[in-house]
Amino acid sequence: AKVVAKMTTTTSPLSFTFAGPACACCAPTVWWERELKKRRDEEEDDEESSSSSSSSRQPPMILNTFTKTKTAFHPLSANRIGWYICGPTVYDSAHMGHARNYVNFDVLRRVMQDYFGYNVRFVMNVTDIDDKIILRAQKRRAEFVRSRVLRFCEKRDGNEDELKNLATEVEKAIETNAPLKELCEKVDALRAKALDADGSILDIGDDSKDNGDGDGSSFTASVDGGKDWSIQTGYLKLAQFYEKEFMEDMQLLGVKNPDCLTRVSEYTKQIVEYILGIINNGFAYESNGSVYFDVTAFENSENHKYAKLKKSALDDVEAAMDGEGALKADSEKRNDFDFVLWKKSKKGEPSWPSPWGEGRPGWHIECSAMCSDVLGKYVDVNGGGIDLSFPHHENQLAQSEAHYDIKQWVNFFAHSGHLHIDGLKMSKSLKNFITIRQALNTYSARQLRFLFLLHNWSDPMELTPIMSKEEGRGATFKQMDAAIGVEKTFAEFFHTVKGALRRTRYACDKDQIWHPLEKKLSDALDACQKEVHESFLDNINTSNVISSLLALIKEFNTYVASVEKDANHTLRPFLVESLAKYVTYILNCMGISGEANAPLGFTDIETGSEGERGDGAVSTSAAANNDTKEEILGPTLDALTSFRDEIRRLAKGEDLSPSTILGLCDQLRDVVLPKIGVKLDDKPDGNALWKLYAPGELEKERRREEEEKERKLLAKQKLAEEKKRKEEEKERKAKVAPREMFKIGENENVYGSFDPETGMPLTMKDGSEVTKSQTKKLQKLYQAQVKLHETYLKSIQEKMGDVQL
């Protein structure tokens, strides 16, 4: 793509830099203002903004979807970053695609805040009014009513055919995805008839865990039950159910809470006011009770530009309509590309008052109104998955700029890459998603984070399932081997450091002077710090950061090995501690164990002030209490380890069955201690090094090892079975005399006559002669069979001795 250095436009007194590629396949970027900060300062006369504290700092280069290039990041207001991220639409459980997206942005947020030192105001929305939620709520309600009716009919001795027939009609409507109006009418008919039969049939009662079959259309009585259920409140119960689950999933993954959480259901009045502002500026119109954004008017305006994120947006009607939802309003649009700001509600849909009648917000408008309410007229960063770039973010951008009548609303758009399962995007619509909790049944949150850190946040990422979620106890992925290996390297590094520091404490009578070994290690630390800084500057390249840290650990291991070989040289604890604290700090800047100021090594990630957080949960308070736990348990573990070492030495010196004592020691190591989160490693010098883990981590590791062993055993068995099958097939074939080979099996009824001595075919079944080329091929097969049969006869003769065959 051709890159244009500088251009100016006559539509504004400001000069704009044309940054990035300029070709038909890329977004136009002439409008993107490097001087947006200056414009903001001029309009708001912000004294804090005019004295940027970041001017002396080298800014990170972040991939900006606007320019399709890595662009130097400068906050609009001094050191403060206003960051908005599109949150979940809460109608189902979150999957691994969500995990990657929100862990990625958690990493970006932490690095910008904890490493670069920016003050980040992080805002995330929850879409709790949406067509998907409405449809799911109505289907779950239908499942609930149908289930209660069938249960009632099973208990009655009388004739309940009418109820059963109505229940069947509801089932058909669900299975065929009937229009919402039709589904609601059938459910209403069944409900009315059911309540006539038994007024309490739809009560929730004490059975709040009354669930469906768990097949995607399941229900929960506490959410979908009650005889007075209505969509106006029912949709919100469902949304709150999945919002709670989502936030728990984020907590389990160690994703920090946003500074501000916005919900559409709490912003309906503000959204109506926001839409009125767009109408008053001439960029929206009402149609049959709905309101649409006028893309043509916006595009024709001198101060505005549509299709900033996707230049070909106006050529992709199908993608543009994707944002309209399944429950499109029955309204007339002036243009196919006009998108809905306010939807007129129909039967079976919740509604809120507006100047245009009862309705609800469109999808795109919610983010504009809520983001603007918290962050204001200009926004530093808007983020989300790359699938949101068009139409969601394109339309969000246009309607916000139309509302404020400004040229540019957002400074940076950051989009994380897709997560693919065997080449396909992971999504609920494709039914190829694996939930976060399924993944956490097999892996820890730290391991999943390492998986994401090993890939560029803005690139697509592939996952290859090894065992489907139906077959196993959790989800297993091929790519996790690398992540687990990296985690193990860091874990072993921290355990080695802690063990070394326990054995080599500072003392006045111990040398501290640096020899060439220490200087070499110090140089390696300096080089690593430089590489890490450059990697963070380069679009927060976490994969390169991990590589640099691993190289540093390799140098450290070499240093420790060299010190251990030299009896006159002791480890320098201050240097080792400094190196380990740096590694800890960088890992925690990426959210590996907690906050950036967490103590050395991996923290206990399962407990905290809020109690049990589940497998892999990251806890800030746990990080604060980690040292205390080790100080308390350290002496006990030291004594236990010393006792075990002594028992082993005594057992090896005894004449009477030392294996019994050694077996008990191994049981302690392999069975007892792992259950309390302690792992023992036997060392060549006869001593053991203890290591603290979260109990859940060791248990998951044991399960993975068992599953891997089981897979290898099954694979070995399959290979053995296949080998045996081939050998048996070969033996069966070898038993056939060459003169008979063309008369049986697959050759039976193919040929008509044969040579009386050799059995070679002379004619085909229809009487025609076998051609010369065919004869040549058959001769090769014949000669091969002669050799095979002779080998078989020879083996039989060897087995039977001199018996004549």
Residue pairs with C-beta under 8 A, 6 or more apart in sequence:
1 21
1 22
1 23
1 25
1 26
2 21
2 22
2 23
3 20
3 21
3 22
4 18
4 22
5 18
6 17
6 18
7 16
7 17
7 18
7 30
8 15
8 16
9 16
9 30
9 31
11 302
11 303
12 303
12 407
14 33
14 35
14 38
14 39
15 35
16 30
16 31
16 32
16 33
16 34
16 35
17 32
17 33
17 34
18 29
18 30
19 29
19 32
19 34
19 67
19 69
19 71
20 26
20 29
20 32
20 66
20 67
20 68
20 69
20 71
21 29
21 68
21 69
22 28
22 29
22 30
24 311
24 312
25 311
26 68
26 311
27 65
27 66
27 67
27 68
27 307
27 308
27 309
27 310
27 311
28 305
28 307
28 308
28 311
29 66
29 67
29 68
31 305
31 308
31 407
31 408
32 64
32 66
32 67
32 308
32 408
33 39
33 407
33 408
36 76
36 378
36 408
36 411
37 49
37 74
37 75
37 76
37 77
37 411
39 407
40 46
40 49
40 76
40 77
40 377
40 378
41 49
41 50
43 377
44 377
46 77
48 77
48 78
48 80
49 76
49 77
49 78
51 78
52 74
52 75
52 78
52 79
53 78
53 79
54 74
54 75
54 78
54 79
54 118
57 116
57 117
58 537
59 72
59 73
59 74
60 72
60 73
60 112
60 116
60 536
60 537
60 538
60 539
60 540
61 70
61 71
61 72
61 73
61 537
61 538
61 539
62 70
62 71
62 73
62 412
62 414
62 539
62 540
63 69
63 70
63 71
63 414
63 458
63 539
64 70
64 71
64 412
64 413
64 414
65 309
65 389
65 393
65 413
65 414
65 415
66 308
66 309
66 412
66 413
70 538
70 539
71 412
73 412
75 81
75 118
75 380
76 82
76 378
76 380
76 411
79 117
79 118
79 119
80 118
80 119
80 120
80 121
81 112
81 118
81 119
81 120
81 121
81 380
81 381
82 121
82 123
82 375
82 376
82 378
82 379
82 380
82 381
83 109
83 120
83 121
83 122
83 123
83 379
83 380
83 381
83 382
83 383
84 123
84 124
84 125
84 367
84 371
84 374
84 375
84 379
84 381
84 382
84 383
85 105
85 122
85 123
85 124
85 125
85 258
85 382
85 383
85 384
86 124
86 125
86 367
86 382
86 383
86 384
86 385
86 388
86 392
86 393
87 124
87 125
87 126
87 127
87 261
88 94
88 98
88 126
88 127
88 242
88 243
88 246
89 127
89 130
89 132
89 133
90 126
90 127
90 128
90 133
90 238
90 239
90 240
90 241
90 242
90 243
90 246
91 130
91 132
91 133
91 136
91 238
91 239
91 242
92 136
92 242
92 428
93 242
93 245
93 249
93 435
93 436
93 437
94 245
94 246
94 249
94 435
94 436
95 426
95 428
95 433
95 434
95 435
95 436
96 419
96 426
96 433
96 434
96 435
96 436
96 439
96 463
96 475
97 385
97 418
97 419
97 425
97 426
97 427
97 433
98 246
98 249
98 436
99 249
99 253
99 436
99 439
99 448
99 452
100 416
100 419
100 452
100 461
101 384
101 385
101 416
101 419
102 250
102 253
102 255
103 253
103 254
103 255
103 448
103 449
103 452
103 591
104 416
104 452
104 457
105 383
105 414
105 416
106 253
106 254
106 255
106 256
106 591
107 449
107 452
107 453
107 457
107 540
107 542
107 590
107 591
108 383
108 414
108 457
108 540
109 120
109 122
109 256
110 256
110 589
110 590
110 591
110 596
111 536
111 540
111 589
111 590
112 118
112 120
112 540
113 119
113 120
114 588
114 589
114 595
114 596
115 536
115 586
115 589
115 596
116 536
120 259
121 259
121 260
121 374
121 375
122 256
122 258
122 259
122 260
123 258
123 259
123 260
123 261
123 262
123 370
123 371
123 374
123 375
124 258
124 260
124 261
124 262
125 261
125 262
125 263
125 264
125 366
125 367
125 370
125 371
126 239
126 243
126 246
126 261
126 262
126 263
126 264
127 133
127 264
127 363
127 366
128 235
128 236
128 239
128 240
128 243
128 263
128 264
128 265
129 235
129 239
129 264
129 265
129 268
129 350
129 360
129 361
129 366
130 264
130 325
130 363
131 325
131 326
131 327
132 325
132 326
133 235
133 238
133 239
134 180
134 231
134 235
134 327
134 348
134 349
134 350
135 180
135 326
135 327
136 238
137 224
137 231
137 234
137 235
137 237
137 238
138 180
138 183
138 184
138 187
138 231
138 234
138 348
139 174
139 183
139 217
140 212
140 217
140 218
140 219
140 220
140 223
140 224
140 238
141 187
141 219
141 224
141 229
141 234
142 170
142 173
142 174
142 183
142 186
142 187
143 174
143 212
143 217
143 218
143 219
143 224
144 202
144 212
144 219
144 221
144 224
144 225
145 170
145 187
145 190
145 191
145 194
145 202
146 167
146 170
146 171
146 174
146 190
147 210
147 212
147 219
148 194
148 201
148 202
148 225
149 163
149 164
149 166
149 167
149 190
149 194
149 201
150 164
150 167
152 160
152 163
152 194
152 197
152 198
152 201
153 160
153 163
153 164
153 167
160 197
162 193
163 190
163 193
163 194
163 197
166 186
166 189
166 190
166 193
167 190
169 186
169 189
169 190
170 183
170 186
170 187
170 190
172 178
173 182
173 183
173 186
174 183
174 217
178 186
180 327
180 346
180 347
180 348
180 349
181 346
181 347
181 348
183 348
184 347
184 348
191 202
191 227
194 201
194 202
195 201
195 202
195 227
199 227
200 227
201 227
202 225
202 226
202 227
202 229
203 225
203 226
203 227
204 210
204 221
204 222
204 225
204 226
205 221
207 221
208 220
208 221
208 222
209 220
209 221
209 222
210 219
210 220
210 221
210 225
211 218
211 219
211 220
211 221
212 218
212 219
219 225
220 241
223 234
223 237
223 238
223 241
224 234
224 237
224 238
231 348
231 349
231 350
232 350
232 351
235 350
236 265
239 265
243 263
247 257
248 614
249 436
249 437
250 257
251 613
251 614
251 617
251 618
252 436
252 437
252 440
252 445
252 613
252 614
252 615
252 616
252 617
253 436
253 445
253 448
253 449
253 616
253 617
253 618
254 445
254 446
254 449
254 591
254 594
254 605
254 616
254 617
254 618
255 591
256 591
260 374
262 370
262 371
262 373
262 374
264 271
264 361
264 366
264 370
267 361
267 366
267 369
267 370
267 373
268 352
268 360
268 361
270 369
270 370
270 373
271 342
271 361
271 365
271 366
271 369
272 342
272 352
272 354
272 355
274 365
274 368
274 369
274 372
274 403
275 284
275 291
275 341
275 342
275 365
276 355
277 403
278 284
278 293
278 341
278 399
278 402
278 403
279 285
279 286
279 291
281 402
281 403
281 405
282 294
282 297
283 293
283 294
283 297
283 298
283 301
283 399
283 402
284 291
284 292
284 293
284 294
284 341
284 399
284 402
285 291
285 292
285 294
285 334
286 356
287 331
287 332
287 333
287 334
288 329
288 330
288 331
288 332
288 344
289 329
289 331
289 344
289 356
289 357
289 358
289 359
290 329
290 331
290 340
290 342
290 343
290 344
290 356
290 359
291 340
291 341
291 342
291 356
292 331
292 333
292 334
292 338
292 339
292 340
292 341
293 338
293 339
293 340
293 341
293 395
293 398
293 399
293 402
294 334
294 335
294 338
295 306
295 314
295 335
295 337
295 338
295 339
295 398
296 334
296 335
296 337
296 338
298 304
298 306
298 398
298 402
299 305
299 306
299 307
299 314
303 405
303 406
303 407
304 398
304 401
304 402
304 407
305 407
306 313
306 314
306 394
306 398
307 313
307 314
307 394
308 394
308 397
309 389
309 390
309 393
309 394
309 397
309 413
310 316
310 389
310 390
310 394
313 319
313 320
313 337
313 390
313 391
313 394
314 337
316 390
317 336
317 337
319 390
319 391
320 336
320 337
320 339
320 390
320 391
321 336
322 391
323 339
323 362
323 363
323 364
323 391
323 392
323 395
324 339
324 340
324 362
325 343
325 362
325 363
327 343
327 346
327 349
328 340
329 340
329 343
329 344
329 346
329 359
330 344
330 346
331 340
331 344
339 362
339 364
339 391
339 395
340 362
341 361
341 362
341 364
341 365
341 399
342 354
342 356
342 359
342 360
342 361
342 362
342 365
343 359
343 360
343 361
343 362
344 356
344 357
344 358
344 359
345 351
345 358
345 359
345 360
349 360
350 360
351 358
351 359
351 360
352 358
352 359
352 360
361 369
363 392
364 391
364 392
364 395
364 396
364 399
365 399
367 392
367 396
368 396
368 399
368 400
368 403
371 379
371 382
371 400
372 400
372 403
372 404
377 404
377 406
377 409
378 406
378 409
378 410
378 411
379 409
379 410
379 411
380 410
380 411
380 412
381 410
381 411
381 412
381 413
381 414
382 393
382 396
382 397
382 410
382 412
382 413
382 414
383 413
383 414
383 415
383 416
384 392
384 393
384 415
384 416
385 415
385 416
385 418
386 415
386 416
386 417
386 418
386 458
387 418
387 425
388 415
389 413
389 415
393 413
393 415
397 409
397 410
400 409
400 410
401 407
401 408
401 409
414 458
415 458
416 457
416 458
417 455
417 456
417 457
417 458
417 459
417 460
417 461
418 425
418 426
418 460
418 461
419 425
419 426
419 460
419 461
419 463
420 426
420 460
420 461
420 462
420 463
421 432
421 433
421 434
421 463
421 464
421 465
422 432
422 462
422 463
422 464
422 465
423 462
424 430
424 432
426 432
426 433
426 434
426 463
427 433
434 465
434 469
434 475
438 469
438 474
438 475
439 448
439 474
439 475
439 477
440 448
440 474
440 614
440 615
440 616
441 473
441 474
441 475
441 615
442 472
442 473
442 474
442 475
442 476
442 700
442 703
442 704
443 474
443 480
443 483
443 484
443 616
443 700
444 487
444 605
444 615
444 616
444 694
444 696
444 697
444 700
445 605
445 615
445 616
445 617
445 618
446 487
446 592
446 593
446 602
446 605
446 616
446 618
447 480
447 483
447 484
447 487
447 616
448 483
448 616
449 590
449 591
449 592
450 483
450 484
450 486
450 487
450 546
450 592
451 477
451 479
451 480
451 482
451 483
452 461
453 542
453 543
453 545
453 546
453 590
454 482
454 483
454 486
454 542
454 543
454 546
455 461
455 543
456 539
456 541
456 542
456 543
457 540
457 542
458 539
462 479
463 477
463 478
463 479
464 477
464 478
464 479
465 475
465 476
465 477
465 478
466 476
466 477
466 478
466 711
467 475
467 476
467 707
467 711
469 475
472 707
473 703
473 707
476 704
476 707
484 704
486 546
486 550
489 550
489 553
490 549
490 553
490 583
490 587
490 592
490 602
491 602
491 691
491 693
493 553
493 556
493 557
493 580
493 583
494 580
494 584
494 600
494 601
494 602
495 601
495 681
495 689
495 691
496 557
496 560
496 689
497 556
497 576
497 577
497 580
497 600
497 601
498 600
498 601
498 630
499 689
500 560
500 571
500 573
500 576
501 573
501 576
501 577
502 634
502 638
504 510
504 570
504 571
504 573
505 573
506 512
506 573
506 574
510 570
511 570
512 572
512 574
514 522
514 572
514 575
515 569
517 559
517 562
517 563
517 569
518 559
518 572
518 575
520 555
520 559
521 555
521 556
521 559
521 575
521 579
522 575
524 551
524 552
524 555
524 556
525 552
525 578
525 579
525 582
528 548
528 549
528 551
528 552
528 582
529 582
531 544
531 548
532 545
532 548
532 549
532 586
535 541
535 542
535 544
535 545
535 548
536 545
538 544
542 590
545 586
545 590
549 583
549 586
549 587
552 579
552 583
553 583
556 576
556 579
560 571
562 569
563 569
563 570
563 571
577 600
580 600
580 601
581 600
584 593
584 598
584 599
584 600
584 601
585 596
587 593
588 594
588 595
588 596
588 597
588 598
589 596
591 618
592 602
593 601
593 602
593 603
593 605
593 618
593 623
594 603
594 605
594 618
594 619
594 620
594 622
594 623
595 620
595 623
598 623
598 624
598 626
599 623
599 626
599 627
601 626
603 618
603 619
603 622
603 623
603 626
604 619
604 622
604 623
604 625
604 626
604 629
604 692
604 694
605 613
605 616
605 617
605 618
605 619
605 622
605 694
606 612
606 613
606 614
606 615
606 616
606 617
606 619
606 622
606 694
606 695
606 696
607 613
607 619
607 622
607 625
608 617
608 619
608 620
608 621
608 622
608 625
609 619
609 621
610 619
610 621
613 619
615 696
615 700
616 696
629 692
630 692
633 692
637 678
637 690
638 690
640 690
641 680
641 687
641 688
641 689
641 690
644 665
644 668
644 669
644 680
644 688
645 686
645 687
645 688
647 661
647 664
647 665
648 661
648 662
648 665
648 686
649 686
650 661
651 658
651 659
651 661
651 662
651 665
652 658
652 662
654 661
668 680
669 680
669 682
669 688
673 679
673 680
674 693
674 695
674 698
674 699
674 702
675 695
675 698
675 699
676 695
677 692
677 693
677 694
677 695
677 697
677 698
678 690
678 691
678 692
678 693
679 690
679 691
679 693
679 698
680 688
680 689
680 690
680 691
681 688
681 689
681 691
682 688
683 689
730 788
731 792
733 785
733 788
734 788
734 789
734 791
734 792
735 789
735 792
736 744
736 785
736 789
737 759
737 789
738 758
738 759
738 782
738 785
738 786
738 789
739 754
739 757
739 758
739 759
740 759
741 747
741 759
741 781
741 782
741 785
742 750
742 751
742 754
742 759
742 760
742 761
742 778
742 782
743 751
743 754
743 759
749 765
750 761
750 764
750 765
751 761
751 762
751 763
751 764
751 765
751 770
752 761
752 762
752 763
752 764
752 765
752 766
752 767
753 761
753 762
753 763
754 760
754 761
754 762
755 761
755 762
758 782
760 775
760 778
760 779
760 782
761 770
761 775
761 778
762 769
762 770
763 769
763 770
764 770
770 778
793 805
796 805
797 803
797 805
